[in-house]
Amino acid sequence: MPMVRGCWGWLVLLVLLIAAALAWRVPNLDAFSLSNDEGAHLTWAWLLHEGHPLYSETVLVWTPLLFVLLDWVYDLAGVGVVSGRALVLAFWVLACAALAWSARMLYVQEGEQAGWLAAMVAVMVFVLAPIAFRLSRMAMGEVPALALAVLAVVLAQIYARRGTWIWLLLSGLLYSTSLLVKAVNPLIALPILWLVITTPGQVSWRSRVTRLAAWGVAALLPLTLCFVFYEPAAFYDQVIAFRFQLRAVYPLEIERNLAWLMDFWRQHWGIVVLAVCGVVLSVRRARWQTLIPLGLWLIGGGILPLIIHSPLFYQHTVILLPPLALLCGGAAAATWQLLRERSWMWGSLGAASAIVLVLSLPSMVRANDEVLRARFGREAEAIALLQQVTRPDDAVISDNLMLTFMAQRKPPPPFGDLAQVAIDSGRQTSQRLIALSEAYRVEAVANWALRLPQLREYMEWVERHYLVRHVWDDHHVLYFGRKVSAEEVPQRRAALFEEGIALVGFDARLDEPSDAVSPWLRVTVFWRATQAPQRDLTVFVHLYDAAGRLVASHDGRPVHGYLPTSRWPANEIVPDRHDFPLPQNLPAGDYTLATGLYDPVSGARLAVSVDGRAVDSRAVTLTRIAIPWPLSDRCAEECERYDE
């Protein structure tokens, strides 16, 4: 292989491999997620970004570091799905680099070229594995935690080669940091500790114990700081006590866990075959110094913890991938050397295993392409509708937080999420959701992941408290149009229109969205009809200047067209929202806000009376809106601030 002789040639090939794999993952990065968990992670980080501290206000059941990192990314790139997934892709690149580094150190004893070949194959396996492909495109903790854990092993390998304390301490810190991202692989400590106690030059047990203690102190330090930076009782309850609850709710099901391992085998059979070959060839060549830590990693830190974990989910099996990838790299390195040594029988075994991996590539590539092709279905309609019928500051509850996150709507901070484990453990109950919906005045409820119906009392409450039930099929439902009582109407305003329609009040406020060029006027008018009108009417909300000129307006059917007047429930107050932007060149001054109804066919306004007297304009004046500065000046100030 003359073209890749030397360190730099191999390094360039590695970089090209990782860059090509990264380019493969980037398309369609803004697609709707296949996992509700991703939406929960993005939402919790968003709540933190909005000033709701973790655990004390934002309820979640994971360790904090991923959400802190996402908060920083939101500062740099904005709140969004792509920015969150970009963070995970960065950690995926780190994982590839760490695996390459580890493989080269493990197998350089087979020769310089063999060490680099092991690094290339280990990275290629990690790049192609469907479970890593899927998780690398999701803003969740598995890939970042795995990357840091692998790097902790790499630093322990460096310590074992050099005996320098700094590598030992950094390994402990990174191990702990990986747990703070997500405690996905705590028993990866086994190969690390083996490397520490078998470091050459440690003759006495006292020396070994001292270095183990140093690693342990370094590992405990970041974990201890969690109880300093976060409210200890809340952190313990949500992160630690919750795990004990799950053990009580989900008894160990070894058969179910073995079924998950079989699913991993079915998707990664070529990788497993080559890894087994790596074990056989390592035994044949007596590479015990390499094989023992990898065996501890794969069996003690991977297979056994997965078998006894409860509840186990498929994404947890990703912890098997790094040791399998390294064993695959070892198989390639050993095969290369065996063929060079003309050991044809054992070399042929390695070559045959490599062919098996090649034969499995089409199925892995197809599985990865299916992830890439994921597109919005009815979710795109639901996101658009959720944005239409709610305001940016409205609280929304859903059993699929990716839906609400992509609509840029937040749940109440203490909500947590509606994962099945939260329901089964009793952390989410009907009574709790009713209390949250009332305390935070939840304006919409989306039943999307089919978990909300398990909370029957809450869904009965929802049916009673929302005017509109929009159904896509028998299961996916969005409830909105939160009912109000007469006492909840902010500003009372009595007027009587034709057909028995009464205006009972209104609410109006100026809002300045961060992504808007000019402020919006957000108006809610409250109607009540003694009986449903015979025809569907249109509501108008107009803003007039002092000279009576119309400067801004919104006309539309009530409740965004989803509750026409012909379907109004008798004697029920109907809150009807009309939001519209103000012109950028609007001068300062007092403006009049008015509303009314008209027939969209004829254009004729409905007659209206206030205090028994007919209003000639057939429009009811609601209030006066004071614009304190010319909007053009405000826009100029914003531009100057941005330029600075």
C-alpha positions in Angstrom: 0.0 0.0 0.0 2.6 2.6 -1.1 0.1 5.4 -1.5 -0.8 5.4 2.2 2.6 4.8 3.7 3.4 7.1 6.6 1.3 8.7 9.3 0.1 11.6 7.2 -1.3 9.5 4.4 -3.4 7.5 6.9 -4.4 10.6 8.7 -5.7 12.2 5.5 -7.7 9.0 4.7 -9.2 9.0 8.2 -10.2 12.7 7.8 -11.7 12.1 4.4 -13.7 9.1 5.7 -15.1 11.0 8.6 -15.9 14.0 6.4 -17.7 11.8 3.9 -19.7 10.2 6.7 -20.6 13.6 8.1 -21.8 14.8 4.7 -23.9 11.6 4.5 -25.7 12.5 7.7 -26.3 16.2 7.1 -29.2 16.1 4.5 -32.7 16.5 5.8 -31.4 17.5 9.2 -34.5 19.4 10.0 -36.9 16.4 9.5 -39.5 15.5 12.1 -38.0 13.2 14.7 -38.8 9.5 15.1 -38.5 9.8 18.9 -40.5 11.8 21.4 -37.5 11.7 23.6 -35.6 14.0 21.3 -38.4 16.6 21.5 -38.2 16.4 25.3 -34.4 17.0 25.3 -34.7 20.0 23.0 -37.6 21.4 25.0 -35.9 21.1 28.4 -32.9 22.9 27.1 -35.2 25.6 25.6 -36.8 26.1 29.0 -33.4 26.4 30.6 -32.5 28.9 27.9 -35.6 30.9 28.7 -34.5 31.2 32.4 -36.1 28.2 34.1 -33.4 26.5 36.1 -33.1 22.7 35.8 -34.8 20.6 38.5 -36.0 23.5 40.6 -38.3 24.8 37.8 -37.7 22.7 34.7 -38.6 19.1 35.7 -36.5 16.4 33.9 -35.1 13.0 34.8 -31.7 13.2 33.2 -28.3 14.5 34.3 -27.8 18.2 33.3 -24.7 18.6 31.1 -26.4 17.9 27.7 -29.0 20.6 28.4 -26.4 23.1 29.5 -24.5 22.4 26.2 -27.7 22.8 24.2 -28.4 26.1 26.0 -25.0 27.3 24.8 -25.6 26.2 21.3 -29.0 28.0 21.4 -27.1 31.2 22.3 -24.8 30.7 19.3 -27.1 29.3 16.6 -30.6 30.0 17.9 -33.3 27.7 19.3 -34.0 24.9 16.8 -33.9 21.3 15.8 -30.9 21.8 13.5 -28.7 23.5 16.1 -29.4 20.7 18.6 -28.6 18.0 16.1 -25.5 19.8 15.0 -24.2 19.6 18.6 -24.7 15.8 18.5 -22.9 15.5 15.1 -19.9 17.4 16.6 -19.8 14.8 19.4 -20.2 12.0 16.7 -17.0 13.4 15.0 -15.3 13.3 18.4 -16.4 9.7 18.9 -14.9 8.7 15.5 -11.6 10.4 16.3 -11.5 8.8 19.8 -12.1 5.3 18.3 -9.4 5.8 15.7 -7.0 6.9 18.3 -7.8 4.0 20.6 -7.6 1.4 17.8 -4.3 2.6 16.6 -2.8 2.4 20.2 -4.3 -1.1 20.7 -3.1 -2.6 17.5 0.1 -0.8 16.6 1.9 -3.8 18.1 0.8 -5.6 14.9 2.8 -3.0 12.9 2.5 0.7 12.0 0.4 0.0 8.9 -1.7 -2.5 10.8 -2.4 0.0 13.5 -3.6 2.6 11.1 -5.7 0.0 9.2 -7.4 -0.9 12.5 -8.2 2.7 13.1 -9.7 3.0 9.6 -11.9 -0.1 10.0 -13.0 0.8 13.5 -14.2 4.2 12.3 -15.8 2.7 9.2 -17.8 0.3 11.3 -19.0 3.1 13.6 -19.9 5.2 10.6 -22.0 2.5 9.0 -23.7 1.0 12.0 -27.5 1.8 11.8 -27.9 2.5 15.5 -25.1 5.0 15.5 -26.4 6.6 12.3 -29.8 7.1 13.7 -28.7 8.4 17.1 -26.1 10.8 15.5 -29.0 12.6 13.9 -31.0 13.1 17.1 -30.4 15.7 19.8 -30.2 13.1 22.6 -27.5 12.1 25.0 -26.4 8.7 23.8 -23.8 9.8 21.2 -22.3 12.7 23.3 -22.0 10.5 26.4 -20.5 7.7 24.3 -18.0 10.0 22.7 -16.8 11.2 26.1 -16.7 7.7 27.6 -14.6 6.4 24.7 -12.3 9.4 25.1 -12.0 8.5 28.8 -10.8 5.1 27.8 -8.3 6.6 25.3 -6.8 8.8 28.0 -6.5 5.7 30.3 -4.7 4.0 27.4 -2.3 6.9 27.1 -1.7 6.7 30.9 -1.0 3.0 30.7 1.7 3.7 28.0 3.3 6.8 29.6 2.4 6.6 33.3 1.8 10.3 33.5 -0.7 11.4 36.2 -2.4 14.1 34.1 -3.8 11.5 31.7 -5.1 9.5 34.7 -6.9 12.5 36.2 -8.3 13.6 32.8 -9.6 10.1 32.2 -11.5 10.3 35.5 -12.9 13.7 34.7 -14.1 12.7 31.3 -15.7 9.5 32.6 -17.7 11.5 35.1 -18.5 14.1 32.4 -19.9 11.4 30.2 -22.2 10.4 33.0 -23.3 14.0 33.4 -24.3 14.1 29.8 -26.2 10.8 30.2 -25.4 7.8 32.4 -25.6 5.5 29.4 -22.5 3.4 30.1 -21.3 3.6 33.7 -19.6 0.2 33.6 -17.1 1.5 31.0 -15.1 2.1 34.2 -14.1 -1.6 34.1 -11.7 -1.4 31.2 -10.4 1.9 32.5 -9.7 0.5 35.9 -8.0 -2.5 34.4 -5.7 -0.3 32.4 -4.9 1.7 35.5 -4.0 -1.3 37.7 -2.0 -3.0 35.0 0.1 0.0 34.1 3.8 -1.1 33.7 6.0 0.1 36.6 3.4 -0.2 39.3 5.1 -2.8 41.5 3.2 -2.5 44.7 -0.4 -2.7 45.5 -0.1 0.6 47.4 0.9 2.3 44.2 -2.1 0.8 42.4 -4.5 1.7 45.1 -3.2 5.3 45.2 -3.7 5.7 41.5 -7.2 4.1 41.6 -8.1 6.5 44.4 -6.8 9.5 42.3 -8.9 8.4 39.3 -11.9 7.9 41.6 -11.6 11.4 43.1 -11.3 12.9 39.7 -14.4 11.0 38.6 -16.4 12.0 41.7 -15.6 15.7 41.5 -18.0 16.7 38.6 -20.8 14.5 40.0 -20.5 16.1 43.5 -20.7 19.6 41.9 -24.3 18.7 40.7 -25.5 18.9 44.3 -23.8 22.3 44.7 -25.1 23.9 41.5 -28.6 22.4 41.6 -31.2 22.2 44.3 -30.1 18.9 46.0 -33.6 17.6 46.9 -35.0 18.2 43.4 -31.9 16.8 41.8 -32.0 13.6 43.9 -35.7 13.1 43.4 -35.7 13.6 39.6 -32.5 11.9 38.7 -31.8 9.3 41.3 -35.0 8.4 43.2 -36.9 8.2 39.8 -34.5 5.3 38.8 -35.4 3.4 42.0 -39.1 3.9 41.2 -38.6 2.4 37.7 -37.0 -0.7 39.2 -40.1 -1.1 41.3 -42.4 -0.6 38.4 -40.6 -2.6 35.8 -39.4 -6.0 37.0 -36.4 -7.4 35.3 -37.4 -9.2 32.1 -34.3 -11.0 30.8 -36.1 -12.5 27.8 -37.2 -9.1 26.7 -33.7 -7.7 27.1 -32.3 -10.6 25.1 -34.8 -9.8 22.4 -33.4 -6.3 22.2 -29.9 -7.8 21.8 -31.2 -10.0 19.0 -32.6 -6.9 17.3 -29.1 -5.4 17.5 -27.7 -8.6 16.0 -30.2 -8.5 13.1 -29.2 -5.0 12.2 -25.4 -5.4 12.8 -24.7 -9.1 12.0 -21.8 -8.3 9.7 -20.1 -6.2 12.4 -20.6 -8.9 15.0 -19.1 -11.6 12.8 -16.0 -9.6 12.1 -15.7 -8.7 15.8 -15.9 -12.4 16.8 -13.1 -13.0 14.3 -11.1 -10.2 16.0 -11.5 -12.1 19.3 -10.4 -15.4 17.7 -7.3 -13.9 16.0 -6.3 -12.0 19.2 -6.4 -15.3 21.1 -4.5 -17.0 18.3 -1.8 -14.3 18.5 -1.9 -14.1 22.3 -2.7 -10.4 22.4 -4.0 -10.6 25.9 -3.0 -7.1 26.8 -5.5 -5.9 24.1 -8.1 -8.6 24.5 -8.7 -8.4 28.2 -9.7 -4.7 28.4 -11.9 -5.0 25.3 -13.5 -8.1 26.8 -14.2 -6.2 30.0 -15.6 -3.4 27.9 -17.8 -5.6 25.7 -19.0 -8.1 28.3 -18.8 -6.4 31.7 -19.5 -2.9 30.4 -21.9 -3.8 27.6 -23.7 -7.1 27.4 -24.2 -7.9 31.1 -25.5 -4.4 32.0 -27.9 -4.6 29.1 -29.2 -8.0 30.1 -29.9 -6.9 33.7 -31.1 -3.3 32.8 -34.8 -2.5 33.4 -36.5 -1.1 31.5 -34.3 -1.6 28.5 -34.8 0.2 25.1 -33.1 -0.3 21.8 -31.1 2.9 21.9 -29.3 1.6 25.0 -27.6 -1.1 22.9 -25.4 1.5 21.3 -22.9 1.0 24.1 -22.0 -2.3 22.4 -20.7 -0.5 19.3 -17.4 0.9 20.4 -15.8 -2.3 21.6 -17.3 -4.2 18.6 -15.8 -1.6 16.3 -12.4 -1.9 18.0 -12.5 -5.7 17.7 -13.3 -5.3 14.0 -10.3 -3.1 13.7 -8.3 -5.7 15.4 -9.5 -8.4 13.0 -8.4 -6.2 10.1 -5.0 -5.5 11.6 -4.4 -9.2 12.5 -5.5 -10.4 9.1 -3.2 -7.9 7.4 -0.2 -9.1 9.4 -1.2 -12.8 9.0 -1.4 -12.5 5.2 2.0 -10.7 5.2 3.4 -13.6 7.3 1.9 -16.1 4.8 -0.3 -17.6 7.5 -2.9 -18.5 5.0 -5.4 -20.4 7.1 -5.8 -17.8 9.8 -5.5 -15.0 7.3 -8.3 -16.6 5.2 -10.5 -16.6 8.3 -10.1 -12.9 8.7 -10.6 -12.3 5.0 -13.8 -14.4 5.0 -15.1 -12.4 8.0 -14.4 -9.2 6.2 -16.4 -10.5 3.2 -19.3 -11.2 5.6 -19.1 -7.5 6.7 -19.1 -6.4 3.1 -22.2 -8.6 2.4 -24.0 -6.9 5.3 -23.3 -3.4 4.0 -26.3 -3.1 1.7 -28.8 -3.8 4.5 -27.1 -1.3 6.8 -27.0 1.4 4.1 -30.7 0.9 3.3 -31.5 1.2 7.0 -29.5 4.5 7.2 -31.1 5.8 4.0 -34.6 5.2 5.5 -33.6 7.5 8.4 -32.4 10.1 5.9 -35.7 9.9 3.9 -37.9 10.5 7.0 -40.3 13.3 6.1 -43.1 15.2 7.7 -46.5 13.6 7.3 -49.5 14.9 9.2 -47.0 16.4 11.6 -46.4 19.3 9.3 -50.1 20.1 9.3 -50.3 19.8 13.1 -47.3 22.1 13.6 -48.8 24.7 11.3 -52.1 24.5 13.0 -50.6 24.7 16.5 -48.7 27.9 15.4 -51.9 29.3 14.0 -54.2 28.8 17.0 -51.7 29.6 19.8 -49.5 32.5 20.6 -45.7 32.2 21.2 -46.1 32.7 25.0 -49.0 30.2 25.3 -48.4 27.0 27.3 -49.2 23.8 25.4 -49.3 20.2 26.6 -48.6 17.2 24.3 -47.4 13.6 24.6 -45.0 14.4 21.7 -42.8 17.3 22.7 -41.1 17.3 19.3 -44.4 18.5 17.8 -44.7 21.4 20.2 -41.0 22.3 19.9 -41.1 22.5 16.2 -44.1 24.7 16.5 -42.0 26.8 18.9 -44.5 26.4 21.7 -43.4 25.5 25.3 -45.1 23.3 27.9 -45.3 24.5 31.5 -41.7 24.2 33.0 -42.7 21.6 35.7 -44.4 19.4 33.1 -41.5 17.1 32.4 -42.8 14.9 29.6 -45.3 12.2 28.9 -43.0 9.2 28.4 -44.5 5.9 29.1 -42.1 5.4 32.1 -43.4 8.7 33.6 -47.0 7.4 33.4 -46.2 3.9 34.6 -44.2 5.2 37.6 -46.9 7.6 38.7 -44.9 10.7 38.0 -47.5 11.9 35.5 -51.1 11.6 36.6 -54.4 13.1 35.6 -54.6 15.2 38.7 -51.1 16.6 38.1 -51.8 17.5 34.5 -55.2 19.1 35.4 -53.4 21.2 38.1 -50.7 22.3 35.5 -53.3 23.1 32.9 -55.1 25.3 35.3 -52.1 27.0 36.9 -50.4 27.8 33.5 -53.6 28.2 31.5 -52.7 25.7 28.9 -54.2 26.9 25.6 -53.9 23.7 23.5 -53.5 20.0 24.1 -52.1 17.7 21.4 -52.8 14.0 21.7 -50.2 12.7 19.3 -48.1 9.8 20.7 -51.2 8.0 21.9 -50.2 8.2 25.6 -52.6 10.9 26.8 -55.6 8.6 26.5 -54.1 6.5 29.2 -54.8 9.4 31.6 -58.6 9.1 31.2 -59.6 11.7 33.8 -57.3 14.3 32.3 -58.7 13.7 28.8 -62.3 14.0 30.1 -61.2 17.3 31.6 -59.8 18.4 28.3 -63.0 17.4 26.5 -64.9 19.7 28.8 -62.6 22.7 28.7 -61.8 23.2 25.0 -64.2 24.4 22.3 -62.4 22.8 19.3 -61.4 19.2 18.7 -59.5 18.9 15.5 -59.0 15.3 14.4 -56.6 14.0 11.7 -57.6 10.4 12.2 -59.1 8.3 15.0 -56.1 8.9 17.2 -54.3 12.2 16.5 -56.2 15.1 18.0 -55.5 18.7 18.7 -57.7 20.5 21.3 -57.7 24.3 21.4 -60.0 27.3 22.1 -59.8 27.2 25.9 -63.1 27.9 27.5 -63.4 30.9 29.8 -65.9 31.9 32.5 -67.4 35.4 32.7 -65.1 36.2 35.6 -62.0 35.4 33.5 -62.8 37.9 30.8 -60.1 40.6 31.2 -61.9 43.7 30.2 -65.7 43.8 30.1 -67.5 45.4 27.1 -71.2 44.9 26.6 -72.7 45.1 23.1 -75.5 43.2 21.4 -75.4 42.2 17.7 -78.1 40.8 15.5 -79.0 37.1 15.7 -78.5 37.1 19.5 -74.7 37.5 19.5 -73.3 39.5 22.5 -69.8 40.9 22.8 -68.9 40.4 26.5 -65.4 41.7 26.6 -61.9 41.9 25.1 -58.2 41.9 25.7 -55.6 43.8 23.7 -51.9 44.2 24.1 -48.8 45.1 22.0 -46.3 42.4 21.6 -42.8 42.6 20.2 -41.7 39.1 19.0 -37.9 38.8 18.8 -38.1 37.5 15.2 -40.6 40.2 14.0 -39.7 43.5 12.3 -42.5 45.4 14.0 -44.7 44.9 17.0 -47.9 42.9 16.8 -51.3 43.8 18.2 -52.8 40.8 19.9 -56.5 41.1 20.4 -59.0 38.6 21.9 -62.7 39.3 21.7 -65.1 37.4 23.8 -68.5 36.5 22.3 -71.6 34.7 23.6 -74.7 33.7 21.6 -78.1 32.7 23.1 -78.3 30.2 20.3 -76.1 29.3 17.3 -76.6 31.8 14.5 -78.1 30.5 11.2 -75.2 31.6 9.1 -71.4 31.7 9.3 -70.2 35.2 10.0 -66.8 36.9 9.8 -65.2 39.0 12.6 -63.3 42.1 11.9 -60.9 43.9 14.2 -59.8 47.3 13.0 -57.2 49.8 14.2 -57.9 53.5 13.2 -55.8 56.6 13.6 -57.1 59.9 15.0 -58.4 60.9 11.6 -60.5 57.7 11.3 -58.2 56.1 8.7 -57.8 52.3 8.9 -54.1 51.6 9.6 -54.1 47.9 10.5 -56.7 45.1 10.7 -57.5 41.4 10.8 -60.7 39.8 9.4 -61.4 36.2 9.9 -63.9 33.5 10.9 -64.1 32.9 14.7 -61.4 30.8 16.4 -59.2 30.9 13.2 -62.1 29.4 11.2 -62.4 26.3 13.2 -65.5 27.3 15.2 -67.8 29.1 12.8 -70.7 31.0 14.3 -73.2 28.4 13.1 -71.6 25.9 15.5 -71.3 28.1 18.6 -72.6 26.4 21.7 -75.5 28.3 23.3 -74.6 30.7 26.1 -70.9 29.6 26.0 -68.3 32.4 25.9 -66.2 32.0 22.8 -62.7 33.5 23.0 -61.7 34.7 19.5 -58.2 35.7 18.8 -57.1 38.2 16.1 -53.4 39.0 15.9 -51.9 41.3 13.3 -48.6 43.2 12.7 -48.5 47.0 12.8 -47.1 48.9 9.8 -43.4 49.8 10.2 -43.9 53.5 9.4 -46.8 53.9 12.0 -46.3 57.2 13.8 -46.7 57.7 17.5 -50.1 58.6 18.8 -53.4 57.3 20.0 -55.3 54.7 17.9 -58.8 53.3 18.2 -59.5 49.6 18.2 -63.0 48.5 17.0 -64.6 45.2 16.2 -67.8 43.8 14.7 -69.2 41.0 12.5 -70.3 40.9 8.8 -71.8 38.5 6.3 -68.9 37.3 4.1 -71.2 36.8 1.1 -72.9 40.3 1.1 -70.3 42.2 3.0 -73.0 43.7 5.2 -72.1 44.4 8.8 -74.4 43.2 11.5 -76.4 45.8 13.4 -75.2 46.4 16.9 -76.4 48.3 19.9 -74.6 49.5 23.0 -76.6 50.3 26.1 -79.8 50.0 24.0 -78.6 52.5 21.4 -77.8 51.6 17.8 -74.2 52.2 16.6 -74.2 53.8 13.2 -70.9 52.4 12.1 -72.0 48.9 13.1 -68.6 48.6 14.9 -68.0 48.5 18.6 -65.1 50.6 19.9 -63.1 48.5 22.3 -60.3 50.8 23.5 -57.6 53.3 22.6 -54.1 52.0 21.9 -51.2 54.3 22.6 -48.2 53.9 20.3 -45.4 55.6 22.3 -42.9 56.0 19.4 -42.8 55.9 15.7 -42.3 52.3 14.7 -39.8 53.4 12.0 -37.6 54.9 14.7 -37.9 51.8 16.7 -36.8 49.7 13.7 -33.9 52.0 13.1 -32.8 51.6 16.8 -33.0 47.9 16.5 -30.9 47.9 13.4 -28.3 50.2 15.1 -28.2 47.9 18.1 -27.7 44.9 15.8 -24.9 46.6 13.9 -23.1 47.4 17.2 
